[in-house]
C-alpha cells in the first residue's frame, strides 16, 4: 500500500463520517461498489481525479483537503 493513498483514503473516511454518510451512499454517488469505497478508504485502491473531484462536491471540501498535513 502506498502511504499517500492510505492518507487520502483516511481523509475521505473522516470527511464521510463527519457528514454522516454511509459507505453505501458514497458508493452510489461514485457509481462504484461499497467494497470499492472500503478499498479507497483503506488505501488498497487509488481514487481517480474524477472521483476526487466528485468527492469535493459531495463532501463539500477542496481537493487540497485530501492532502493537507501530508508533508
SULWOQUI-V215544 format. One record per backbone hydrogen bond with DSSP energy under -1.0 kcal/mol. NH is the residue of the N-H (numbers start at 0). CO is the residue of the C=O. E is the energy in kcal/mol with one decimal. If there is no record, write none. Layout:
NH_CO_E / NH_CO_E
This chain:
5_1_-2.1 / 6_2_-2.1 / 7_3_-2.8 / 8_4_-2.4 / 9_5_-2.0 / 10_6_-2.0 / 11_7_-2.2 / 12_8_-2.5 / 13_9_-2.8 / 14_10_-2.3 / 15_11_-2.7 / 16_12_-2.6 / 17_13_-2.5 / 18_14_-1.3 / 19_16_-1.8 / 20_15_-2.5 / 25_21_-2.1 / 26_22_-2.5 / 27_23_-2.2 / 28_24_-1.7 / 29_25_-2.1 / 31_26_-2.3 / 36_32_-1.7 / 37_33_-2.3 / 38_34_-2.3 / 39_35_-2.6 / 40_36_-2.7 / 41_37_-1.5 / 43_38_-1.6 / 44_38_-1.6 / 51_47_-2.4 / 52_48_-2.4 / 53_49_-2.3 / 54_50_-2.7 / 55_51_-1.8 / 56_52_-1.1 / 57_53_-2.4 / 58_54_-3.1 / 60_55_-1.7 / 64_61_-1.1 / 65_62_-1.2 / 66_63_-1.6 / 67_63_-1.2 / 69_66_-1.9
